Amino acid sequence: MGTGAAIPLADKSIPFLGHALPLLRDPLGFMSSLPDHGSLVTMRMGPLSVVMVCDPELARQVLLDDRTYDMGGPVFDRARESVGGGLGTCPHSEHRRQRRLCQPAFHRSRMPAYATVMSSACDAMTTTWQDGQTIDLSAEAAAMALRVNVESMFATALPRVAQDVADDFVALSRSVFWRIIMPPLINRLPTPVNRRYFRARKRLFHTVGQIIAARRQDTTDHGDLLSSLMSAQDPDSEAGSRGLSDREITEQVLTFFFAGAETTAATLAWALYQVSRHPHIEQRLQAEVDEVVGDGPATHDHLPRLPLTERVITETLRLYAPAWLGSRIVAHDTELGGYHLPAGTQMVWSPYLIHRRPDIYKNVDGFDPDRWLHTKAEREAYFPFGAGARKCIADRFALNTAILSLATISARWTLRPVTDEPFKPVVRTLLVPHGLRMRLAPRARVTA
């Protein structure tokens, strides 16, 4: 039973804005200070009180019990406002049906075809690079990852239409973090940021809806995600709801873009940055891809023979989990960590916070892919894709994109930061390395 004590309140709360100012000024530093207050800590986002789960065991309880801790709260309410009630944002009552209908799109049998798109996109990007060129790596990776997602979803979309989808998605995603931490009144004001947000959202829904309507006239399976979503049937659902409606498909498409494109791009960019700062890891990585991939591009058949490349991505996700903040809402009165939580309590949790707890991970701020070489025990406190029934359905898709891209780039290029100053994350809805500039040099294969 609960102790009856109040959950402690984090420092630096001010009237009306709550903790919005420290969240805007230094969100990661502010989050990292919260465990000092206890396993559960109250924060205020505007007038809204939320409970941060700082303890990994309690976070796992929240993630595994999606009946008690339903999808909701400030993060997912804003995401639902942006992309609708797709698989990543729908409540528990709708989730099982949606999961069954979306699962075939991510079956392992479809992964080789998706990997072909991944390899092609990375090959196209790296063949345009030039010796001595300085690139914005975060922008390059974002454009490539979004191309992978759009082409995997719409195999037959016209390039102009695909670009429209990409442009509006970027405009939409850049506004979401602001909308999470600001009071609802500010989100409704006709500011330039809000107007851009609503215009992009309207256009995005319209464009995707048009693509789906056109595809309804074509019964061919194009081998893309959209074909799978449109043909999926759930025999356990009631008649009339065994397939996804056009609106539901639109929401699944946008959820996939929202959850997948920028997250994968951020992971790839962070991985390349960390490798560039650790020459001993870079040399081993290059030796692995030279032996397995040659001069690239990496393909689906190479994946089982790239264990170090995969560990680099795993460690990158520990340090820089792109979805750094998630939320839930308590569906009925419950107890957690000795505290009583009434129905309606807003909960938040942060992989960034838990992945960087020094009492859990040795050399917590160090980049050590080999920490994953012989043990998976620490994965009890490893949540880059969530956990339980709500774990990201496209986790393997995202991992394959990052692994194949890292291998292809490492086989062909050496990247170096343009400055020796440590690069810090830019915190938005996702943890992104915005403006990460790297200098390119072609490389020769490592020989025995």
C-alpha positions, 0 to 999 in steps of 0.5 A: 500500500502507499505511504500516504506521503506526497510525491516530492516536487522538483525544484525551480517551478514557477507559477503558470509555467511550472518547470517549462523554463528549465525544460527549455533551457537545459532539459537533459540537465534538469531531467538528470537532476530528478533522481536526487529527489527520489524514485518518483518526482512531480514536475509541472508542465504549465499548469499540468502536474506530471510524475516522472519515473526515475527508477528503472524497475518502476519504469519497466512496471509502467511500460509492461502494464499498459492496462493500468498505465494507458497511452496518454499524457503530455507527450502522446497527447501532443503526438496524437494531436499531430498524427492521429490515433495510430498504433503509437498513440492509440489507447489500450482499448484500440491497441490490440486490434491495430497491432494485429493489423499492422504486424504483417507490415513488419514481418521478417519476410518483408525485411529484405525488400525494405533493406533494398530501399535502405541500401539504395538510399544510403548508396545514393547519399554516399556517392554524392559526397566528395573528398574534403567536403564538409557536410551537415551530417544530421541533415544528410542522415535525416534526408536519407532516413526520410527517403527510406521511410517514404519509399518503403511506405509508398513504392509507387509515389511520384517523387514530387508527392514524396517530397511534399510528404517529407517537407510537411512532416519535417515542419510538423515534427519540429513544433511538437516539443514546444507544444508539449511543454507550453500551456494549451492557451499558448498552443492555440494562439495564432503565432507564426509557429502555430500557423506553420504547424497547422498548415503542415498538418492539414497538407500532410493528412490531405496528401497521404489521403490522396495516395491511399485513395489512388491505391484503392483503385490498384489491387497489386501488392507493391511489396511496400508498407502501404500494400500490407496495411491496406490488405491486412485483415483481423478475423478477431475483430467485428465485421466492418472493422476487420480491416483498416479504414482510409483514415486509420491507414493515414494515421498509421502512415503518419505515425510510422514517419513520426516514430521512425524517420528522424529517430533513425537519422539521429541514431546514425548521426550520433553513431558516426560522431562517436566512432569518429571520437574513438579511433580504436573503435573506428579501426575495428569497425572499418576492419569488420565492414571491409571484410564483410561488405567490401566497398558497399553498399551493405545489404540484408545478407550482410546483417548477421556478419556485422556484430560490432556494427550492431553493438555500436548502434546499441550503445548509441541508443543507450547514450542518445535514445532519440525518443528521450521522453515518453508519457502514460496516464493512470487508468485506475487507482494504483500504487507504484513505488510506495506511492498512491497514484489516483486515476488520471495521474499523468506519468512521464519516463525518460530513457535518457535519464535511466540509461545514464544512471551511474548506479546501473551502467559502469563508465556511464558517460563513456562510449563502449560498444563492448559492454554489450558483448557478453551480457544482456543483463543491463537491458532490464534498464534499456528502453530505447524502443519502450517495452511490453505490448507497446514496444515499437513495432518497427524496432527491427526496421529502424535497427536495420536501417541504422546498421546498414547505413553505418556499415556502408558509410564506414566502408567508404568514408572517414568522417571527422568533426570540424571542431574538437569541442564536444557536440551537445544534443539539441532537444526537441521532441527527439534527441537530435544532433542538429547542426552536426558538421563533419568533414569527409575523406575517402578511405582505403580498405583495411588489409590484413 
